[in-house]
Amino acid sequence: MNTNRQLKGDDSLNEALSSWVVSDSLPARFQEQVWQRIAREESRDHSMVLITIWRLLETVLPRPRVAISYIVAVLALGAVAGSLAAQRTGHQLEAELSLRYFQSVAPYQSHP
Amino acid sequence: MRKGVLILLLGVLAGLCGFGVLFYIRTIPQRRMMQEPQPELAWLKTEFGLSDSQFARVVQLHEAYLPDCAERCKRIEEQNGKLRSLLVGSSALTEEIRAVLAERARLRADCEAEMLRHFVEISRSMPTRQGQRYLAWVQQQTFLQGVGMEQRHQVGHNQTGARGTH
């Protein structure tokens, strides 16, 4: 019973929609206003991120435990990066010196 | 707020210090090596774990080898010069060109033989296993490595072989 009534309602809605003609024109500078709203929303998202970072700096980082953990973590990260960079430099130097050795003893050979 | 920024900057500074200190400490051996009079030989000492006396012997052999090596290189270069001038003045394979090519090949063969003798001597100055490793390494890098035309022909043969199988 309910379903029949609903179907009838849908039919009359479909009829009304198909007979509906939009006679009004869009307001002036409608598209421009839409784009401006989108831009405003996007800039609000960016500023929200900045505000969150700002609040973290203001409230979370000054806590002693967080501050010490942060400094230790960055120190460790720097140390690991320094160690890896030194390792890479060492490998490059070894390659260069082995090449120099070959150039000194085997000038007519292809170089490794 | 100022406290937060200060801690942030302190962290960045700590990171930079960590990087600098570790980089400095871990590159000390390399810097020492580069300050040696012959860094390539200092590298050989480190790479093959030579004692001071073994290293002294290696340096002695190396220094004795270099003047003869330079002399051989000079003679090969003379032949290269001769060949260059003959090739400029001729568009055919003359007997003279053939003789220069043969002489240059002979000099190169002598050079390679002397080089191998030197490598063997050096390897004998090292601890047995390191000497074997050194010899295998230098031979691989010099005599056993295909160069120039040989390598190109090797590629050519492989391609021909691959086509043949299809």
Interface residues (C-beta under 8 A of the other chain):
Chain A: W54 L56 L57 E58 T59 L61 P62 A67 Y70 I71 V74 L75 A76 L77 G78 A79 V80 A81 G82 S83 A85 A86 Q87 T89 G90 L93 E94 L97 S98 R100 Y101 F102 S104 V105 A106 P107 Y108 Q109 S110 P112
Chain B: M1 K3 G4 V5 I7 L8 L10 G11 V12 A14 G15 L16 C17 G18 F19 G20 V21 L22 F23 I25 R26 T27 P29 Q30 M33 M34 P39 E40 L41 A42 W43 L44 E47 H62 Y65 L66 C69 C73 I76 R108 C111 E112 M115 H118 F119 V138 Q141 T142 Q145 V147 G148
